[in-house]
Amino acid sequence: MVRVLRPRLAEMKKEVILGGLIGVLALLGLMVFVDHPLSWYLANELVPQFDRVGAFFSGITLLGDSLAYVIVSLLAGIGFALIGYLKKRSTGHNSPAVRWISQGGFFLFLVLLISGIVVNLLKIMIGRARPRQWFEESITGFYPFNFNAFGDFYAFPSGHSATAFAMAAAIGLLFPRHRSWLYLVAGLVAISRVVLGAHFPSDILAGALLGVGSVYLIRALSLRQSGFRLKLIDGRLLFSDQQTIKADILSWVEGCALRVHHLKTLGGLFLAILLVSLVFILFPGLDKAVSGQFWDEGRFLLQARGMKSPLLKQSIFLSREILNLSMTLFPVLFGLAGIVDRLFLGSLVLKAPVSHYFTLLFTFLLVPGGVINGIFKGLWGRARPESITEFGGSLDFTPAWVISDQCQANCSFVSGEVALPVTYLIFGLIYTSIKKTATTLALFFGLLYGLMRLMQGGHFLSDVLLSGLMTAFLVIVFYEGVKGFCQRRGWVF
């Protein structure tokens, strides 16, 4: 009989708050005092002197690859569920061992799925350069929504560490006596990522916290009647909602019914997108003409390349990075804080429905993160102004909406940095009392970011305008769809 403890959520409040504070302080301490010196020492002093150290950790690090665990756990869940079903049909009862293996497989798969999604979305949103970028090209810092084809800006958090610690925590719940060596192996996997130069120490700590946290979040959700379909009770997965997939799809479609005044807004935005696109398709030289206004003496006004003052160059770089990181982290942390407050603390601080926080979180993940940066910037291949031959580069100019091969990743069309502040419109849609303030700030910072990127040679005018219009359109569509969906199912929104 597998024993899974069921702690009372009220008794977990202090532990959750204290653990969160300690985790944040530890991450900040590692980033400031430990990350760079320790990574440099391991990569340039320890590993070159001891070849066996590198070989050992190269093997250990393979244990952090989630693909094998995902496949095995899913096959175990489905396979043993089918065996149990067939056995029940033939004998009238199912074996407890078969049922437990099936449910354990689904549990592990769910843990890996949730932790993997969260980790990879955070990697994209935060965009931290890996240690090898620092060693080889002197590139360090954060570059949000940088879709690098080689994963050079996906350091924070560590996916291998998250997988290793998620597996250790999940299996540890099912086999409590073996927790010590499970966490020991997970720790070695995490350390291997630093030794091999793939991550900083703070990256592996963040990954470990996310991995363990995802396990205990699923466990906590299983102890509440929270409306989640999949529940874990005493180590067993149960389905509490018997609606079919077809009913879910129909409910979603019906929930996307939009209010009249938002239809007018969406119609206006759609028309503006068409008109702006038409102008730049008919007059493609307009983009180069506008960018040329910021080109002087072989460089753009705010372009780092060729800037004479190192202090000014560093100030511009730091200001941009701080703004990007702040605007990226605020909605994520606010959304996560609201979810934790609702699920663990009983709305101790924040009083809004949990659906508000999920809407905020996923709006920022999907609109600027998925659509703007993932689809457009990742697939359209438009070279930036600073990279084309007319402005000192080596690539060809491509008009708006024309797919090309001039850029392989993190391309010019459309502007991701403009999309980020414009997405803050979602705050005004959810919290109507601050609608004017949120709209004003979103438009102001959207225009500010757009002007800054024009002056840096990072984007064309069409990139900036279309990014703002499409982001506003997508934010409203996503908000109304989620709200309608929740209301159709009787959830509080």
C-alpha positions as CSV (number, residue, x, y, z in Angstrom):
1,M,0.0,0.0,0.0
2,V,1.6,3.3,-1.1
3,R,1.3,5.9,1.6
4,V,0.8,9.5,0.4
5,L,0.5,12.1,3.2
6,R,-2.3,14.7,2.9
7,P,-1.2,17.9,4.7
8,R,-3.7,20.4,5.6
9,L,-3.5,23.5,3.4
10,A,-4.0,25.9,6.3
11,E,-0.9,24.5,8.0
12,M,1.1,25.0,4.7
13,K,0.6,28.8,4.5
14,K,3.7,29.7,6.6
15,E,5.9,27.1,4.8
16,V,4.8,28.3,1.4
17,I,5.5,32.0,2.2
18,L,8.8,31.3,4.0
19,G,9.9,28.9,1.2
20,G,9.1,31.4,-1.5
21,L,11.0,34.2,0.3
22,I,14.0,32.0,0.8
23,G,14.0,30.8,-2.8
24,V,13.8,34.4,-4.2
25,L,16.6,35.6,-1.9
26,A,18.8,32.6,-2.8
27,L,18.2,33.2,-6.5
28,L,19.2,36.9,-6.2
29,G,22.2,36.0,-4.1
30,L,23.4,33.5,-6.6
31,M,22.9,35.9,-9.5
32,V,24.8,38.7,-7.9
33,F,27.7,36.9,-6.1
34,V,28.1,33.4,-7.4
35,D,26.9,32.8,-11.0
36,H,29.7,34.3,-13.0
37,P,32.8,33.6,-10.9
38,L,31.8,30.0,-10.2
39,S,30.8,29.3,-13.8
40,W,34.1,30.8,-15.1
41,Y,36.1,28.7,-12.6
42,L,34.4,25.4,-13.5
43,A,34.7,26.0,-17.3
44,N,38.2,27.4,-17.4
45,E,40.0,25.9,-14.4
46,L,38.4,22.7,-13.1
47,V,37.1,20.8,-16.1
48,P,40.2,21.4,-18.4
49,Q,42.4,19.9,-15.7
50,F,40.3,16.9,-14.9
51,D,39.0,15.2,-18.1
52,R,37.2,12.5,-16.1
53,V,35.1,15.2,-14.4
54,G,33.7,16.4,-17.7
55,A,33.1,12.8,-18.9
56,F,31.3,11.9,-15.7
57,F,28.9,14.8,-15.7
58,S,28.4,14.5,-19.5
59,G,26.8,11.1,-18.7
60,I,24.9,12.2,-15.6
61,T,23.3,15.1,-17.5
62,L,21.5,12.7,-19.8
63,L,19.3,11.8,-16.9
64,G,17.7,15.2,-17.0
65,D,16.4,14.8,-20.6
66,S,12.6,14.7,-20.2
67,L,11.7,13.0,-23.5
68,A,12.3,9.4,-22.3
69,Y,10.4,10.0,-19.0
70,V,7.4,11.5,-20.9
71,I,7.2,8.6,-23.3
72,V,7.6,5.9,-20.7
73,S,5.1,7.5,-18.2
74,L,2.5,8.1,-20.9
75,L,2.8,4.6,-22.3
76,A,2.6,3.1,-18.8
77,G,-0.5,5.1,-18.1
78,I,-2.3,4.2,-21.3
79,G,-1.0,0.7,-21.5
80,F,-1.9,-0.4,-18.0
81,A,-5.2,1.4,-18.2
82,L,-6.0,-0.7,-21.3
83,I,-4.8,-3.9,-19.5
84,G,-7.0,-3.1,-16.5
85,Y,-10.0,-2.4,-18.8
86,L,-9.6,-5.7,-20.6
87,K,-9.1,-7.6,-17.4
88,K,-12.2,-6.0,-15.8
89,R,-14.3,-6.9,-18.9
90,S,-13.2,-10.6,-18.7
91,T,-13.0,-11.2,-15.0
92,G,-15.3,-8.5,-13.6
93,H,-12.6,-6.8,-11.5
94,N,-9.3,-4.9,-12.0
95,S,-6.0,-5.6,-10.3
96,P,-5.0,-3.0,-7.7
97,A,-1.4,-3.2,-8.9
98,V,-2.4,-2.6,-12.6
99,R,-4.6,0.3,-11.6
100,W,-1.9,1.9,-9.4
101,I,0.8,1.6,-12.2
102,S,-1.6,3.2,-14.7
103,Q,-2.5,6.0,-12.3
104,G,1.2,6.5,-11.3
105,G,2.1,6.8,-15.0
106,F,-0.5,9.4,-15.6
107,F,0.6,11.3,-12.5
108,L,4.3,11.4,-13.7
109,F,3.2,12.4,-17.2
110,L,1.1,15.3,-15.8
111,V,4.0,16.5,-13.6
112,L,6.4,16.5,-16.5
113,L,3.9,18.2,-18.8
114,I,3.2,21.1,-16.5
115,S,6.7,21.6,-15.3
116,G,8.0,21.4,-18.9
117,I,5.5,23.9,-20.3
118,V,6.2,26.4,-17.5
119,V,10.0,26.1,-17.8
120,N,10.1,26.5,-21.5
121,L,7.7,29.5,-21.5
122,L,9.9,31.1,-18.9
123,K,13.0,30.4,-20.9
124,I,11.5,32.3,-23.8
125,M,10.1,35.1,-21.8
126,I,13.2,35.8,-19.7
127,G,15.8,35.0,-22.4
128,R,18.9,34.7,-20.3
129,A,22.2,34.2,-22.2
130,R,23.9,30.9,-21.4
131,P,27.4,30.9,-19.9
132,R,28.9,29.8,-23.2
133,Q,27.7,33.1,-24.7
134,W,29.6,34.9,-22.0
135,F,32.8,32.8,-22.5
136,E,32.9,32.9,-26.3
137,E,31.2,36.2,-27.2
138,S,31.1,38.3,-24.0
139,I,27.3,38.3,-24.2
140,T,25.5,38.2,-20.8
141,G,22.2,39.4,-19.4
142,F,18.6,39.0,-20.3
143,Y,17.1,39.2,-23.8
144,P,13.3,38.5,-23.4
145,F,11.5,36.7,-26.2
146,N,14.7,35.9,-28.1
147,F,13.9,32.9,-30.3
148,N,17.5,31.8,-30.9
149,A,17.7,28.7,-33.1
150,F,20.5,27.2,-30.9
151,G,18.9,27.9,-27.5
152,D,21.7,30.3,-26.6
153,F,19.3,32.5,-24.6
154,Y,17.4,29.8,-22.8
155,A,19.5,29.6,-19.7
156,F,16.9,30.5,-17.0
157,P,15.5,28.3,-15.7
158,S,17.3,24.9,-16.3
159,G,15.0,22.4,-17.9
160,H,17.2,19.4,-17.0
161,S,17.1,20.5,-13.3
162,A,13.4,20.9,-13.4
163,T,12.9,17.5,-14.9
164,A,15.3,15.8,-12.5
165,F,13.8,17.4,-9.4
166,A,10.2,16.9,-10.6
167,M,10.8,13.2,-11.1
168,A,12.6,13.0,-7.7
169,A,9.7,14.7,-5.9
170,A,7.0,12.8,-7.8
171,I,8.5,9.4,-7.3
172,G,9.4,10.4,-3.7
173,L,5.7,10.9,-3.0
174,L,5.0,7.4,-4.2
175,F,8.1,5.8,-2.6
176,P,8.9,8.0,0.5
177,R,11.7,5.7,1.7
178,H,13.8,6.4,-1.4
179,R,13.6,10.2,-1.4
180,S,17.2,10.7,-0.3
181,W,18.9,9.0,-3.1
182,L,16.3,10.4,-5.6
183,Y,17.2,13.9,-4.6
184,L,20.9,13.1,-4.6
185,V,20.7,12.0,-8.3
186,A,18.6,15.0,-9.2
187,G,21.3,17.2,-7.5
188,L,24.0,15.6,-9.6
189,V,22.0,16.2,-12.8
190,A,21.6,19.9,-11.8
191,I,25.3,20.3,-11.0
192,S,26.3,18.8,-14.3
193,R,24.6,21.6,-16.1
194,V,26.8,24.1,-14.4
195,V,30.0,22.0,-14.9
196,L,29.3,21.6,-18.6
197,G,28.8,25.4,-19.1
198,A,25.1,25.1,-20.0
199,H,23.7,27.0,-17.0
200,F,24.5,29.3,-14.1
201,P,23.9,28.2,-10.5
202,S,20.8,30.3,-10.2
203,D,19.4,28.7,-13.3
204,I,19.5,25.2,-11.8
205,L,18.1,26.4,-8.5
206,A,15.2,28.0,-10.3
207,G,14.7,24.8,-12.3
208,A,14.8,22.7,-9.1
209,L,12.2,24.9,-7.4
210,L,9.9,24.8,-10.4
211,G,10.2,21.0,-10.7
212,V,9.4,20.3,-7.0
213,G,6.8,23.1,-6.9
214,S,4.9,21.6,-9.9
215,V,4.6,18.3,-8.0
216,Y,3.3,19.8,-4.8
217,L,1.0,22.2,-6.7
218,I,-0.7,19.2,-8.4
219,R,-0.8,17.5,-5.0
220,A,-2.4,20.6,-3.4
221,L,-5.0,20.9,-6.2
222,S,-6.0,17.3,-5.6
223,L,-7.0,18.2,-2.0
224,R,-9.4,21.0,-3.0
225,Q,-12.8,20.9,-4.8
226,S,-11.4,23.5,-7.3
227,G,-13.2,22.5,-10.4
228,F,-10.2,20.9,-12.0
229,R,-11.2,17.8,-14.0
230,L,-8.1,15.7,-13.2
231,K,-7.7,15.0,-9.4
232,L,-5.0,13.2,-7.5
233,I,-6.3,11.6,-4.3
234,D,-4.0,9.4,-2.2
235,G,-1.7,8.8,-5.2
236,R,-4.6,7.9,-7.5
237,L,-5.8,10.0,-10.5
238,L,-9.6,10.4,-10.7
239,F,-11.7,12.1,-13.3
240,S,-14.4,14.2,-11.6
241,D,-15.9,15.7,-14.7
242,Q,-17.4,13.4,-17.4
243,Q,-18.0,16.0,-20.1
244,T,-16.9,14.8,-23.5
245,I,-14.2,16.5,-25.6
246,K,-16.9,17.4,-28.1
247,A,-18.9,19.3,-25.4
248,D,-15.7,21.1,-24.3
249,I,-15.1,22.3,-27.9
250,L,-18.7,23.4,-28.3
251,S,-18.5,25.3,-25.0
252,W,-15.3,27.0,-26.1
253,V,-16.8,28.1,-29.4
254,E,-20.0,29.4,-27.7
255,G,-17.8,31.2,-25.1
256,C,-16.1,33.2,-27.8
257,A,-19.2,35.3,-28.4
258,L,-18.1,38.9,-28.2
259,R,-19.9,42.0,-26.9
260,V,-21.1,44.6,-29.5
261,H,-18.8,47.4,-28.4
262,H,-15.8,45.1,-28.6
263,L,-16.9,44.0,-32.0
264,K,-16.7,47.6,-33.1
265,T,-13.3,47.9,-31.6
266,L,-12.1,44.8,-33.2
267,G,-13.5,45.9,-36.6
268,G,-11.7,49.2,-36.3
269,L,-8.4,47.5,-35.4
270,F,-8.8,45.0,-38.3
271,L,-9.5,47.8,-40.8
272,A,-6.4,49.7,-39.5
273,I,-4.3,46.5,-39.9
274,L,-5.5,46.2,-43.5
275,L,-4.9,49.9,-44.3
276,V,-1.4,50.0,-42.8
277,S,-0.5,46.8,-44.6
278,L,-1.8,48.1,-47.9
279,V,0.2,51.3,-47.6
280,F,3.5,49.5,-47.0
281,I,2.8,46.9,-49.6
282,L,2.1,49.6,-52.2
283,F,5.0,51.8,-51.0
284,P,7.7,49.5,-49.6
285,G,10.3,52.2,-49.9
286,L,8.5,54.1,-47.1
287,D,10.1,51.8,-44.5
288,K,13.6,52.6,-45.7
289,A,12.8,56.3,-46.0
290,V,11.7,56.5,-42.3
291,S,14.6,54.5,-41.0
292,G,16.9,56.7,-43.0
293,Q,15.8,59.7,-40.9
294,F,17.6,58.1,-38.0
295,W,20.8,57.1,-39.9
296,D,23.7,59.5,-39.6
297,E,27.5,59.1,-40.1
298,G,27.4,55.3,-40.7
299,R,25.1,54.4,-37.7
300,F,21.7,54.8,-36.3
301,L,21.2,57.4,-33.6
302,L,20.9,54.9,-30.7
303,Q,22.7,52.0,-32.3
304,A,25.4,50.5,-30.0
305,R,27.7,49.8,-32.9
306,G,30.1,52.7,-33.4
307,M,28.9,54.6,-30.3
308,K,31.9,56.7,-29.0
309,S,30.9,56.9,-25.3
310,P,31.2,53.6,-23.5
311,L,29.2,55.0,-20.6
312,L,26.3,56.1,-22.9
313,K,26.4,52.8,-24.7
314,Q,26.2,50.9,-21.4
315,S,23.4,53.1,-20.1
316,I,21.2,52.6,-23.1
317,F,21.8,48.9,-23.0
318,L,21.0,48.6,-19.2
319,S,18.0,50.8,-19.5
320,R,16.5,48.7,-22.3
321,E,17.2,45.5,-20.5
322,I,15.7,46.7,-17.2
323,L,12.6,47.9,-18.9
324,N,12.2,44.7,-20.9
325,L,12.8,42.5,-17.9
326,S,10.5,44.5,-15.6
327,M,7.6,44.6,-18.1
328,T,8.0,40.9,-18.7
329,L,8.2,39.7,-15.1
330,F,5.6,42.0,-13.5
331,P,2.5,40.3,-15.2
332,V,4.0,36.9,-14.7
333,L,4.8,37.3,-11.0
334,F,1.5,39.1,-10.4
335,G,-0.4,36.2,-12.1
336,L,1.5,33.5,-10.3
337,A,1.1,35.4,-7.0
338,G,-2.6,35.6,-7.5
339,I,-2.9,31.9,-8.3
340,V,-0.8,30.9,-5.3
341,D,-2.8,33.2,-3.0
342,R,-6.1,31.7,-4.2
343,L,-5.0,28.1,-4.1
344,F,-2.8,28.0,-1.0
345,L,-3.7,31.0,1.1
346,G,-7.4,31.3,0.6
347,S,-7.3,34.8,-0.9
348,L,-5.4,36.2,2.0
349,V,-4.0,39.2,0.0
350,L,-5.6,39.3,-3.5
351,K,-9.4,39.0,-3.8
352,A,-10.0,38.6,-7.5
353,P,-11.2,35.2,-9.0
354,V,-8.4,32.8,-10.0
355,S,-9.6,33.0,-13.6
356,H,-8.4,36.6,-13.7
357,Y,-4.8,35.6,-12.9
358,F,-4.8,32.7,-15.3
359,T,-6.1,35.1,-18.0
360,L,-3.3,37.6,-17.3
361,L,-0.6,35.0,-17.3
362,F,-1.6,33.2,-20.4
363,T,-2.4,36.4,-22.3
364,F,1.3,37.5,-21.9
365,L,2.5,34.0,-22.7
366,L,0.5,33.5,-25.8
367,V,0.1,36.9,-27.5
368,P,3.6,38.5,-27.3
369,G,5.3,35.2,-26.6
370,G,3.6,32.7,-28.9
371,V,2.0,34.7,-31.7
372,I,4.2,37.8,-32.2
373,N,7.6,36.3,-31.3
374,G,7.0,32.7,-32.1
375,I,5.0,32.8,-35.4
376,F,5.8,36.2,-37.0
377,K,9.4,36.9,-35.8
378,G,10.3,33.3,-36.0
379,L,9.0,32.5,-39.4
380,W,8.9,35.6,-41.6
381,G,12.6,36.0,-42.0
382,R,12.7,39.8,-42.4
383,A,16.2,41.4,-41.9
384,R,16.4,44.3,-39.5
385,P,17.3,47.8,-40.7
386,E,20.8,47.7,-39.2
387,S,21.4,44.4,-41.2
388,I,20.5,45.5,-44.7
389,T,22.9,46.8,-47.3
390,E,21.4,50.3,-47.4
391,F,22.4,50.8,-43.7
392,G,25.8,49.2,-43.6
393,G,24.8,45.6,-43.4
394,S,25.0,42.6,-45.8
395,L,21.4,41.4,-46.1
396,D,18.6,42.4,-48.6
397,F,15.6,44.5,-47.7
398,T,12.3,42.7,-47.6
399,P,8.9,44.5,-47.7
400,A,6.3,44.0,-45.0
401,W,4.4,40.7,-45.2
402,V,6.9,39.1,-47.6
403,I,8.4,35.9,-46.3
404,S,12.1,35.7,-46.9
405,D,15.3,33.8,-45.9
406,Q,17.3,36.9,-44.9
407,C,17.0,36.2,-41.2
408,Q,17.0,32.8,-39.4
409,A,15.7,33.7,-35.9
410,N,14.5,36.7,-33.9
411,C,13.8,38.7,-37.0
412,S,12.4,42.2,-37.7
413,F,8.7,41.5,-38.6
414,V,7.0,42.4,-36.3
415,S,8.3,44.2,-33.2
416,G,8.2,42.0,-30.1
417,E,9.2,44.9,-27.8
418,V,6.2,47.0,-29.0
419,A,3.9,44.0,-28.4
420,L,5.0,43.7,-24.8
421,P,3.7,47.0,-23.4
422,V,0.6,47.0,-25.7
423,T,-0.4,43.6,-24.1
424,Y,-0.9,45.6,-20.9
425,L,-4.3,46.5,-22.3
426,I,-5.4,43.2,-20.7
427,F,-5.3,44.9,-17.3
428,G,-7.8,47.5,-18.4
429,L,-10.1,44.8,-19.8
430,I,-10.1,42.7,-16.7
431,Y,-10.0,45.6,-14.1
432,T,-12.4,48.2,-15.6
433,S,-11.7,50.7,-12.8
434,I,-8.2,51.2,-14.2
435,K,-9.1,50.9,-17.9
436,K,-8.2,54.4,-18.9
437,T,-4.9,54.3,-17.0
438,A,-4.0,50.9,-18.4
439,T,-4.9,51.9,-21.9
440,T,-2.9,55.2,-21.7
441,L,0.2,53.5,-20.3
442,A,0.0,50.7,-22.8
443,L,-0.2,53.1,-25.7
444,F,2.4,55.5,-24.3
445,F,5.0,52.8,-23.7
446,G,4.1,51.1,-27.0
447,L,4.9,54.3,-28.9
448,L,8.0,54.9,-26.7
449,Y,9.4,51.4,-27.5
450,G,8.6,51.8,-31.2
451,L,10.4,55.1,-31.4
452,M,13.4,53.7,-29.5
453,R,13.6,50.7,-31.9
454,L,13.4,52.9,-34.9
455,M,16.3,55.0,-33.6
456,Q,18.3,51.9,-32.8
457,G,17.8,50.4,-36.3
458,G,16.1,47.4,-34.8
459,H,12.8,47.7,-36.6
460,F,11.1,49.3,-39.6
461,L,8.1,51.6,-39.1
462,S,5.8,48.8,-40.5
463,D,7.1,46.4,-37.9
464,V,6.2,48.9,-35.1
465,L,2.7,49.9,-36.3
466,L,1.5,46.4,-37.3
467,S,2.9,44.9,-34.0
468,G,0.9,47.4,-31.9
469,L,-2.4,46.9,-33.9
470,M,-2.2,43.1,-34.1
471,T,-1.3,42.8,-30.4
472,A,-4.3,45.0,-29.4
473,F,-6.6,42.9,-31.7
474,L,-5.3,39.6,-30.3
475,V,-5.5,40.7,-26.7
476,I,-9.2,41.6,-27.0
477,V,-10.0,38.4,-28.9
478,F,-8.3,36.3,-26.3
479,Y,-9.9,38.1,-23.3
480,E,-13.4,37.8,-24.7
481,G,-12.9,34.2,-25.6
482,V,-11.7,33.2,-22.2
483,K,-14.4,35.3,-20.4
484,G,-17.2,33.8,-22.5
485,F,-15.8,30.3,-22.0
486,C,-15.7,30.7,-18.2
487,Q,-19.2,32.2,-18.1
488,R,-20.6,29.4,-20.2
489,R,-19.2,26.8,-17.8
490,G,-20.5,28.7,-14.7
491,W,-17.0,29.7,-13.5
492,V,-16.5,33.0,-11.7
493,F,-14.8,35.6,-13.9
